[in-house]
Amino acid sequence: MVSEPQTYKNVMEAFVQEEIEFQLQNNKALSRSADYINLLEVATFALNRLPCYYASSIEGIERQRRRIKEKRELKQKISFVVSQAFAAVERDPLRRSTPIIEEDKKDIFDEARSAVYQAKDTLPETELSWIISFMEAFLTNITYNSVSAEEVVKLYYLLYYYWQENQ
């Protein structure tokens, strides 16, 4: 019998993400500098300083959410730690950080990169060759985490659809 793969989730991640969004909306200085702050690093910094609340079921997630909400001092700590995280990440904006890419998404990136190089040989020089330059720049941005994985997947399927329509 084949069952669906199970996973687990750290419920604290959702609370940290909510607090990051809350602080960005309610702090004008932060919202102005949001384009220059790696929010993933802010979340990581905060999560490394907070307790984990893992769950492996929908009911477990709800239980963990209730536990966190019931602990007032924990909610205050989340807010404080996220503030610290913004300060720490802002303090060193030039620090180089090579992102970790999930293995299945890495495969999509590799396929996209391969498709670009294959397209170089098959596209007419004047017709769609501009897309090669665009894609090379886009893939470079992906490498340095300037583009979200969701944007990459959308572009991949858009290009795949366009390619199939024009074959």
N, C-alpha and C positions, 0 to 999 in steps of 0.2 A: 504494500500500500504506500503510495507516494503522498506525502503531506507537504503543505506549503512550508517554505523555510520560515523559521521563527527568528525573531531578533529581540534585542533589548534596547531600552532607551533610558538615558539619564534625564529625568524630568526637570532637573535643575536648569538644563540648557534652555528650555522654553521660558523660564522665569528670568534668566539672564538676558535673553533676547528681548523680552518685553521691557525690561528695565533699560536696556540700551536704547530702544526706540523711544521710550518715555523721556529719557534724558536728552536725546537729540531733539525731540519736539519742544521741550520745555526749557532748554538752555540755548539762548541765541548764539553765544560764543561757540558752543559745540556744533550747532547746526551750520554755522558759517564755515567751520573747518572740517565738516564731515567728509567732503570730497578728498581730503588729504589724509584721512585716518583709515587704517585698515580695520574695519569693524570685526573681522574674523579674529584679529590679534587681540582686540579689546575683549571679545567673548572668551577667548582662550585664557587670557590673563585672569579674568574674573573667575572662570570655572576652576582654575588651578588653586584658587584660594577659598573655595566653597565646598561644603560636603556634597557627596554624590547621593542621588536618590534614584536608583535604578528600578525599572519595572520591565516585565516581559509579557504583560497582558494589558488589555484596555482597562480592566478593573484595577490592576496594579497601578497604572498611570493615574487613575482617578484617586486612589488611596494616597499615593505619593503627593499629588497636587494638594489634597486636603491637608496633609501633614505640614507641608511647607507653608500654606496659607494660615494655618493655626498658630504657627510660631512667629509671633510679632518681631522678636529680636532677629530672627533669620531674614525676614523681609527687609528689615533695616540694614542688616549686614550685606544683603544682595545689593541694595542701593549704594552703600558706602564702597563696596568692593568694585562695582562698575565705575563709580567716580574715580577711584584709584586707577583703574584700568585705562580710562580715557587719558588721565594725566600721564601715565607711564608710556603709553603708545604715542601721545602727542610730543612728549619730551624728546623722542628720538625718531623723527620722521624719515631720516635718511638711512636708517638701519636696513640693511638688505635682508630680505626674507624670501626664501624659495618655498612656494606653497606645496603642500602635499596634495596630490590628486588621487582620488579614489581609482582603483584599478580598472573598473568597468568604464569610467569616464576617460581614463587614460587611453583605453583602446579606441574610443570614439575620436579623441584628439589625433591619435596616430593614423586612423583611417582617413580623417579629414586632411591631414598633412599629406598623406599618400595620394589622395584624390587631387590635391592641388598640383603636385608634381606630375601626375599623369595628364591632367588637363593642360599643362604647359605645352605638351607635345601635340595635343589634338585640337586645341582651339585655334581658329583662324587668327592671324596676327592682328587684324584691326577690329574684328567683331567683338569678342568678349575678353580680350587679353587683359583688360583693366582689372578683371576679377582676380587674376593671379596676384597682382600687386596688393590688392585689398586683402586677400586671404593670407598672404605671407605676413602682412602687418598684423592682421587679426590673430594669427597663430602665435606670433611673437608676444602680443598682449596677453594671450591665454597663459603662456609660459610664465609671465610675471604677475599673474593673478589680477590683471586689470579688467578682465571680463569674467562674468560669473559662468559657472558650468551650465546653468539653465539657458543662458544666451547662446552658448556654444552649441548645445543640443538643438535649439530652435534653428540656428543658422545651418547646421548640418542637414537637418531634414528639409529645410527650404531649398538648399542647394541640390540635395539629392532629388527632390521633386522636379526642380527646374532641369536638371541633367536628364532625367528620364523623359520628360516632355520633349526635349530637343534631340533625342537620339533618333 
